[in-house]
């Protein structure tokens, strides 16, 4: 075992070693001190660079579990491990309701994340995906309040639907590969059945928070502790993008206009999430809707890749966006947590300035990591459309900054003594902010960096911010004239002609849409959807359990001639070349041969 293989194994085992160390009483009392240490080996491995030839096989684990670090895995691992480390350091200083319980679920979630990112085969990927998904439930419901438990139930219900779809797709794909085989992730999408691809899309889309599958994301972020929200939004939701890209880079073909529909759906979700976030007042909820908007942009990128846009160009934009969005969103969440405990005016101003930098980067301000992501996006979409998305994000960030500056401290957190923030809590936030501003420039290629510094790119990044400022000013002016904009007017017994007249049509439309979305997220609706999916997927598995029945159809005359000429071959459980063309895989050929032997004997 060489050094790279040893580092790969240590990165995956580090969270489990930290969990084992919690058996010591001295560490149980300070369990959160292990959180940043558990992500350190993975960060060092990512910094060393990809080496797909130095993969390892984990003995005794399904006999097929393989790990490797290629370029795709490194693009997810480097910003992800860095944010896990910095958010873990922040959690060590953050007041938690149950530190030991938080540490256990944190380490389990991290273990699942590292396993799925470094997985080289499908079953190992799914094992890490499922572990991360269900362990994150403990992070969402950490406080144990009524609101947290409700959000946890919604998260768990929707994730169960996604897991049913994903498990069925994994079982289907593995079964077609033959018994005892775990398909490689590289090339997984080549020749995949459309139904299996749809099941993968449902599972990955729910984790990604794709438009229409985003219900859990705003509620979970609002109730989770600040460091948990940082990794939920900055890291974990992106594993859906990792799974989808593995299928696309493997040669998955989306028939018909599916790619264009996917692109349109992503762009629609981008703007819808901004409109929904502008109606929120809780800073963390606004950031959650911002994540839904950004993930809509990721879905649009995946749709462009499926539609035939240059995969290299799409991957350049996606890789930069992963690092930029993850660290910028982590800095926004951590800064929001610090702002809720700061009482000193100078400290609050410093925190707000850092939040302005992170928000501007998220809106693709010039010379920021977001500008690099936007420069890469222009290769796959019109420049004006990328500018409009930047304007929408800037509007949402202005709303977030206004609410964060005026939001009172959280009731369960006490302001820091003496009006100052603990510097040990400030350090992880500052490092996250700096990393979010600089890391995308290090990861981007030379041509992308050169283009982002041109006058054209600077102008394209500046006008959306100016337009957002003008629109925000007009909106605040209109709100002062018509308070009914964006809110539902209360019923009155009689007309009140002294009050400003609201806009009832806009208010009713917003209220109707809010009620409709809430109704779709109720447990009876989720239960009916889950039951229907389970029945349909069980039927799909029953049909696909005998794939050779449909794959090995030949004309009767051709079958008879082949049986007469190749009896010995069939007796050994094999097929001649004329029949093997319709039966891919040794297991399916053996099944076909058995049925043909029965027919020959008859």
C-alpha positions in Angstrom: 0.0 0.0 0.0 1.5 3.3 -1.1 1.2 6.7 0.5 -1.8 7.8 -1.5 -3.7 4.6 -0.8 -2.9 5.0 2.9 -4.2 8.6 2.9 -7.3 7.5 1.1 -8.0 4.8 3.7 -7.3 7.2 6.6 -9.6 9.9 5.2 -12.5 7.5 5.2 -11.7 6.0 8.6 -11.1 9.3 10.4 -14.7 9.9 11.4 -15.1 6.3 12.7 -11.9 6.6 14.7 -13.3 9.9 16.2 -16.5 8.0 17.1 -14.5 5.3 18.8 -12.5 7.9 20.8 -15.8 9.2 22.2 -15.8 6.1 24.4 -13.2 7.8 26.6 -15.0 9.8 29.4 -12.5 12.7 29.1 -13.4 13.1 25.4 -17.1 12.7 25.9 -17.2 15.9 28.0 -15.5 17.8 25.2 -16.8 15.8 22.2 -16.9 18.7 19.8 -13.1 19.0 19.9 -12.9 16.0 17.5 -15.1 17.5 14.8 -12.5 19.5 12.9 -9.9 16.8 13.4 -12.1 14.2 11.7 -12.1 16.2 8.4 -8.4 17.0 8.4 -7.2 13.8 6.7 -9.7 14.3 3.9 -8.6 17.9 3.3 -4.9 16.8 3.1 -5.9 14.1 0.6 -7.7 16.6 -1.5 -4.8 19.1 -1.4 -2.5 16.3 -2.6 -4.4 16.1 -5.9 -6.3 13.3 -7.8 -4.8 9.9 -8.4 -7.4 7.6 -9.8 -4.8 4.8 -10.3 -4.2 4.6 -6.6 -7.6 3.2 -5.6 -8.1 0.6 -3.0 -10.5 -2.2 -2.3 -12.0 -2.6 1.2 -11.8 -6.3 2.1 -14.8 -7.9 3.7 -17.2 -5.1 2.8 -19.5 -6.5 0.1 -16.3 -7.8 -1.5 -16.7 -5.0 -4.0 -16.2 -1.7 -2.1 -13.7 0.4 -4.0 -12.3 3.9 -3.2 -10.5 6.3 -5.5 -9.9 10.0 -5.9 -10.3 11.2 -9.5 -10.8 14.8 -10.7 -14.6 14.7 -10.1 -14.3 13.5 -6.6 -11.6 16.1 -5.8 -13.8 18.9 -7.0 -16.4 17.9 -4.4 -13.9 16.8 -1.7 -11.7 19.9 -1.5 -14.3 22.6 -0.6 -16.4 20.0 1.2 -13.7 18.9 3.6 -12.5 22.4 4.2 -16.0 23.5 5.1 -16.5 20.5 7.3 -13.3 21.3 9.1 -14.0 25.1 9.6 -17.7 24.5 10.6 -16.5 21.8 13.0 -14.1 24.3 14.6 -17.0 26.8 14.9 -19.2 24.1 16.4 -16.6 23.6 19.2 -17.3 27.2 20.3 -21.0 27.3 19.5 -23.5 26.7 22.3 -25.2 23.4 21.6 -28.1 21.9 23.4 -26.6 18.4 23.5 -22.9 18.5 22.5 -22.2 14.8 22.7 -25.3 13.9 20.6 -24.5 16.6 18.1 -20.9 15.2 17.8 -22.1 11.7 17.2 -24.5 12.6 14.4 -22.0 15.1 12.9 -19.3 12.4 12.7 -21.8 9.8 11.2 -22.9 12.4 8.6 -19.3 13.2 7.8 -18.4 9.5 7.5 -21.2 9.0 4.9 -20.2 12.1 3.0 -16.6 11.0 2.7 -17.5 7.5 1.7 -19.9 8.5 -1.1 -17.5 11.2 -2.5 -14.5 8.8 -2.6 -16.5 5.8 -3.8 -15.5 4.2 -7.0 -18.4 1.7 -7.3 -22.2 2.1 -7.1 -22.9 0.1 -3.9 -20.3 2.0 -1.9 -21.7 5.3 -3.2 -25.2 4.3 -2.1 -24.0 3.1 1.3 -22.4 6.5 2.0 -25.4 8.3 0.6 -27.9 6.5 2.8 -25.7 6.9 5.9 -25.3 10.7 5.4 -29.0 11.1 4.6 -30.3 9.5 7.8 -27.6 10.7 10.1 -28.4 14.3 9.1 -31.8 13.8 10.7 -30.1 14.1 14.1 -28.6 17.4 13.1 -31.9 18.8 11.9 -33.7 17.9 15.1 -30.9 18.6 17.5 -32.7 21.3 19.6 -35.6 18.9 20.2 -38.3 21.7 19.9 -41.7 21.3 18.3 -40.6 23.2 15.2 -37.4 21.2 14.9 -39.3 17.9 15.2 -41.8 19.0 12.5 -39.0 19.9 10.2 -37.3 16.6 10.9 -40.4 14.7 10.1 -40.8 16.5 6.8 -37.1 15.9 6.0 -37.3 12.3 6.9 -40.5 11.7 4.9 -39.1 13.2 1.7 -35.8 11.6 2.1 -37.5 8.2 2.5 -39.2 8.8 -0.9 -35.8 9.6 -2.4 -34.2 6.6 -0.8 -36.9 4.2 -2.1 -36.3 5.6 -5.6 -32.5 5.5 -5.3 -32.5 2.0 -3.7 -34.7 0.7 -6.5 -32.4 2.2 -9.2 -29.3 0.8 -7.5 -30.8 -2.6 -7.2 -32.0 -2.6 -10.8 -28.6 -1.5 -12.1 -26.7 -3.9 -9.9 -28.9 -6.8 -10.9 -28.3 -6.1 -14.6 -24.6 -6.1 -14.0 -24.8 -9.7 -12.7 -24.6 -11.3 -9.3 -21.7 -10.3 -7.1 -20.8 -7.3 -9.2 -21.0 -3.6 -8.1 -20.9 -1.4 -11.2 -18.2 1.2 -11.5 -19.3 4.9 -11.2 -17.1 5.8 -14.1 -19.2 5.0 -17.2 -22.3 4.2 -15.1 -24.7 6.2 -17.3 -23.8 4.5 -20.6 -26.7 2.5 -21.9 -28.8 3.0 -18.7 -32.5 2.2 -18.9 -34.7 5.4 -19.0 -36.7 4.2 -16.0 -33.6 3.6 -13.9 -32.3 7.1 -14.9 -35.6 8.6 -13.8 -35.4 6.9 -10.4 -31.8 8.2 -9.9 -33.0 11.7 -10.8 -35.7 11.5 -8.1 -33.3 10.4 -5.5 -30.6 12.9 -6.4 -33.1 15.7 -7.0 -34.6 15.4 -3.5 -31.1 15.6 -1.9 -30.2 18.5 -4.2 -33.3 20.4 -3.3 -34.2 20.7 -7.0 -37.2 22.7 -8.0 -40.4 20.9 -6.9 -38.4 18.7 -4.5 -37.2 21.4 -2.2 -39.8 21.3 0.5 -37.5 20.1 3.3 -34.6 22.5 2.7 -36.0 25.9 4.0 -37.5 24.3 7.1 -34.5 22.2 8.0 -32.1 25.1 7.7 -34.2 27.3 9.9 -34.2 25.0 12.9 -30.8 23.3 12.6 -27.8 24.7 14.6 -25.7 27.2 12.7 -22.7 24.9 12.0 -25.1 22.1 10.8 -26.9 24.6 8.5 -23.6 25.6 7.1 -22.7 22.0 6.0 -26.3 21.1 5.1 -26.4 24.0 2.6 -22.8 24.3 1.6 -21.9 20.6 1.3 -24.5 17.9 1.7 -27.1 19.1 -0.8 -24.4 19.0 -3.5 -24.0 15.3 -3.4 -27.1 15.1 -5.6 -25.2 17.1 -8.2 -22.3 14.6 -7.8 -24.5 11.7 -8.5 -26.2 13.4 -11.4 -22.8 14.3 -12.9 -21.5 10.8 -12.5 -24.4 9.7 -14.8 -23.9 12.4 -17.3 -20.1 12.0 -17.6 -20.7 8.3 -18.0 -22.6 8.9 -21.2 -26.3 9.1 -20.1 -28.5 10.0 -22.9 -31.7 11.9 -22.1 -34.3 11.2 -24.8 -36.5 13.8 -26.5 -36.7 17.3 -25.1 -35.8 16.1 -21.6 -32.6 18.1 -21.4 -34.4 21.3 -22.4 -37.1 20.7 -19.9 -34.5 20.1 -17.2 -32.8 23.4 -18.1 -36.1 25.3 -18.1 -37.1 23.7 -14.7 -33.8 24.7 -13.2 -34.1 28.3 -14.3 -37.7 28.5 -13.2 -36.7 27.2 -9.8 -33.9 29.8 -9.6 -36.3 32.7 -9.9 -39.2 31.1 -7.9 -36.9 30.5 -4.9 -35.8 34.2 -5.0 -39.5 35.3 -5.0 -40.2 32.9 -2.1 -37.2 34.1 -0.1 -38.2 37.7 -0.4 -41.3 36.9 1.6 -39.3 35.5 4.5 -38.1 37.4 7.6 -35.9 34.8 9.3 -32.3 35.2 8.0 -31.5 31.5 8.0 -34.7 30.8 6.1 -33.7 33.4 3.5 -30.4 31.7 3.1 -32.1 28.4 2.7 -34.2 29.7 -0.2 -31.0 31.2 -1.6 -29.6 27.6 -1.7 -32.8 26.4 -3.5 -32.2 29.1 -6.1 -28.5 28.2 -6.5 -29.4 24.5 -6.9 -31.9 25.5 -9.6 -28.9 27.0 -11.4 -27.0 23.7 -10.9 -30.0 21.8 -12.4 -29.9 24.2 -15.4 -26.2 23.5 -15.8 -26.8 19.7 -15.8 -29.6 20.2 -18.3 -27.2 22.1 -20.6 -24.7 19.3 -20.3 -27.4 16.8 -21.3 -28.5 19.0 -24.2 -25.1 18.8 -25.9 -23.3 21.8 -24.5 -19.6 21.2 -24.2 -19.1 18.9 -21.1 -15.7 20.5 -20.4 -17.3 24.0 -20.3 -20.2 22.9 -18.1 -17.8 21.0 -15.8 -15.6 24.1 -15.5 -18.6 26.2 -14.4 -19.9 23.5 -12.1 -16.6 22.8 -10.3 -16.0 26.6 -9.7 -19.6 27.0 -8.5 -19.3 24.1 -6.1 -16.3 25.7 -4.3 -17.6 29.2 -4.5 -21.2 28.5 -3.3 -20.3 26.1 -0.6 -17.8 28.3 1.2 -19.7 31.6 0.6 -22.9 30.0 1.9 -20.9 28.6 4.9 -19.6 32.0 5.7 -23.1 33.5 5.5 -24.5 30.9 7.9 -21.6 31.1 10.4 -21.6 34.9 10.2 -25.4 34.9 10.9 -24.7 32.8 14.0 -22.1 35.2 15.3 -24.2 38.2 14.6 -27.0 36.8 16.7 -24.6 36.8 19.8 -22.8 40.1 19.2 -23.8 43.2 21.1 -20.9 45.6 20.4 -21.6 48.0 17.6 -18.1 47.8 16.0 -18.2 44.0 16.1 -21.6 44.0 14.4 -20.4 46.3 11.7 -17.4 44.1 11.1 -19.6 41.1 10.9 -22.0 42.8 8.5 -19.2 43.9 6.3 -18.1 40.2 6.0 -21.6 39.2 5.2 -21.8 41.9 2.5 -18.6 40.4 0.9 -20.0 36.9 1.0 -23.4 38.0 -0.3 -21.8 40.0 -3.1 -19.7 37.0 -4.1 -22.8 34.8 -4.2 -24.3 37.4 -6.5 -21.3 37.2 -8.8 -19.8 40.5 -8.0 -16.6 41.4 -10.0 -13.4 39.9 -8.8 -15.2 37.4 -6.6 -15.5 33.6 -6.9 -19.0 34.1 -8.1 -17.6 36.1 -11.1 -15.6 33.1 -12.1 -18.6 30.9 -11.9 -20.6 33.4 -13.9 -17.8 33.6 -16.5 -18.0 29.8 -16.9 -21.8 29.9 -17.1 -21.7 32.3 -20.1 -20.3 29.4 -22.2 -23.6 27.5 -21.8 -26.2 30.3 -21.5 -26.7 33.8 -22.9 -24.9 36.5 -21.0 -28.1 38.5 -20.3 -29.7 35.4 -18.7 -26.7 34.9 -16.4 -26.9 38.6 -15.6 -30.6 38.3 -14.7 -29.9 35.4 -12.3 -27.2 37.6 -10.7 -29.7 40.4 -10.2 -32.2 38.0 -8.6 -29.5 36.7 -6.2 -28.4 40.2 -5.4 -32.0 41.2 -4.5 -32.3 38.2 -2.2 -28.9 39.0 -0.6 -30.0 42.6 0.0 -33.1 41.4 1.7 -31.0 39.0 3.8 -28.6 41.7 4.9 -31.5 44.0 5.9 -33.2 41.3 8.0 -29.9 40.1 9.5 -29.0 43.6 10.6 -32.3 44.2 12.3 -33.0 40.6 13.6 -32.8 40.3 17.4 -30.6 37.7 19.0 -31.9 34.1 19.2 -33.7 33.4 22.4 -31.6 30.3 23.2 -28.3 32.2 22.7 -26.9 34.8 25.2 -25.0 37.8 24.0 -21.3 37.6 24.6 -20.0 39.2 27.8 -18.6 42.7 27.4 -20.3 43.1 24.0 -17.5 41.3 22.2 -17.5 38.1 20.1 -15.3 35.2 21.2 -12.3 35.5 18.9 -12.1 31.7 18.8 -15.5 31.7 17.2 -14.6 34.5 14.8 -11.5 32.7 13.4 -13.3 29.8 11.6 -15.8 32.3 10.1 -13.0 34.6 8.9 -11.1 31.6 7.4 -14.3 30.4 5.7 -14.9 33.9 4.2 -11.3 34.2 2.9 -11.4 30.7 1.5 -14.6 31.4 -0.3 -13.1 34.5 -1.9 -9.8 32.9 -2.9 -10.2 29.2 -3.4 -12.3 29.5 -6.7 -9.5 31.5 -8.2 -7.0 28.8 -7.4 -9.2 26.0 -8.8 -10.2 27.8 -12.0 -8.1 27.4 -15.1 -5.9 30.1 -16.6 -8.3 31.1 -19.5 -11.2 31.5 -17.1 -9.2 33.7 -14.7 -8.0 35.8 -17.6 -11.5 36.3 -18.9 -12.9 37.2 -15.5 -10.4 40.1 -15.3 -11.4 41.6 -18.7 -13.4 44.8 -18.9 -16.3 42.9 -20.5 -16.5 40.5 -17.6 -16.2 43.3 -15.0 -19.1 45.2 -16.7 -21.2 42.1 -16.9 -20.7 41.5 -13.2 -21.4 45.1 -12.2 -24.7 46.0 -14.0 -26.7 43.2 -12.2 -25.7 44.6 -8.8 -26.6 48.1 -9.8 -30.0 46.9 -11.2 -30.7 45.0 -8.0 -29.9 48.2 -6.0 -32.4 50.2 -8.1 -35.1 47.6 -7.9 -34.6 47.2 -4.1 -34.9 51.0 -3.7 -38.1 51.1 -5.7 -39.5 48.1 -3.8 -38.9 49.8 -0.4 -40.5 53.0 -1.7 -43.5 51.1 -3.0 -43.9 49.3 0.3 -44.0 52.6 2.1 -46.8 53.7 -0.2 -48.7 50.4 -0.4 -48.1 48.3 2.7 -50.2 45.5 1.3 -47.5 44.5 -1.2 -46.2 41.1 -0.3 -48.6 40.6 2.6 -52.3 39.6 2.9 -54.5 42.4 4.2 -56.4 41.5 7.4 -60.2 41.3 7.1 -62.0 44.4 8.5 -65.6 44.7 9.6 -66.0 47.9 7.5 -64.0 49.9 5.0 -61.1 52.0 6.4 -60.6 54.8 3.9 -57.9 56.4 6.0 -55.4 53.5 5.6 -53.3 53.2 2.4 -55.0 51.0 -0.2 -53.2 47.6 -0.7 -52.9 45.7 -3.9 -55.3 42.8 -3.3 -54.6 40.9 -6.5 -50.9 40.5 -5.8 -51.5 39.7 -2.2 -54.1 37.1 -2.9 -51.9 35.4 -5.5 -48.9 35.2 -3.1 -51.2 34.0 -0.3 -52.8 31.3 -2.5 -49.4 30.1 -3.7 -48.1 29.9 -0.1 -51.1 27.9 1.1 -50.8 25.5 -1.9 -47.1 24.8 -1.2 -47.8 24.1 2.4 -50.6 21.7 1.5 -48.2 19.7 -0.7 -45.9 19.3 2.2 -48.4 17.8 4.6 -47.9 14.2 5.8 -51.1 12.8 4.1 -49.8 14.0 0.7 -46.3 12.7 1.4 -47.7 9.4 2.6 -49.8 8.9 -0.6 -46.9 9.8 -2.8 -44.6 7.4 -1.0 -47.1 4.5 -1.1 -47.7 5.0 -4.8 -44.0 5.1 -5.5 -43.3 1.9 -3.5 -46.1 0.0 -5.4 -44.9 1.2 -8.8 -41.3 0.5 -8.0 -42.1 -3.0 -6.7 -43.9 -3.6 -10.0 -40.9 -2.4 -11.9 -38.6 -4.7 -9.9 -40.9 -7.7 -10.5 -40.9 -7.0 -14.3 -37.2 -6.4 -14.5 -36.4 -9.6 -12.5 -36.6 -11.6 -15.7 -34.9 -9.3 -18.2 -33.7 -12.1 -20.4 -37.3 -12.9 -21.3 -37.4 -9.7 -23.2 -33.7 -9.4 -24.2 -33.2 -12.7 -25.8 -35.9 -12.7 -28.5 -35.0 -14.4 -31.8 -36.9 -15.6 -34.8 -38.1 -19.3 -34.3 -36.1 -20.5 -37.3 -32.9 -18.9 -36.1 -33.3 -20.3 -32.6 -33.9 -23.8 -34.0 -30.8 -23.7 -36.2 -28.7 -22.4 -33.4 -29.9 -25.1 -31.0 -29.2 -27.8 -33.6 -25.7 -26.5 -34.3 -24.6 -25.5 -30.8 -26.0 -28.1 -28.4 -22.7 -28.6 -26.6 -22.3 -24.9 -26.0 -25.8 -24.6 -24.6 -25.1 -27.6 -22.3 -22.3 -25.6 -20.6 -24.6 -22.8 -19.9 -23.3 -20.5 -22.6 -24.8 -19.0 -25.8 -23.5 -18.9 -29.3 -22.6 -15.5 -30.8 -25.9 -15.3 -32.8 -27.9 -15.4 -29.5 -25.5 -13.8 -27.1 -25.9 -10.4 -28.9 -29.3 -10.0 -27.2 -28.1 -11.1 -23.7 -25.5 -8.9 -22.1 -23.8 -10.3 -19.1 -22.9 -13.8 -18.0 -25.9 -14.2 -15.8 -28.4 -13.3 -18.4 -26.7 -15.6 -21.0 -26.9 -18.5 -18.6 -30.6 -17.9 -18.1 -31.2 -17.7 -21.8 -29.2 -20.9 -22.3 -31.2 -22.7 -19.6 -34.5 -21.8 -21.3 -33.2 -22.8 -24.7 -32.1 -26.2 -23.3 -35.5 -26.7 -21.9 -37.1 -25.9 -25.3 -34.7 -28.2 -27.1 -35.5 -31.1 -24.8 -39.2 -30.5 -25.3 
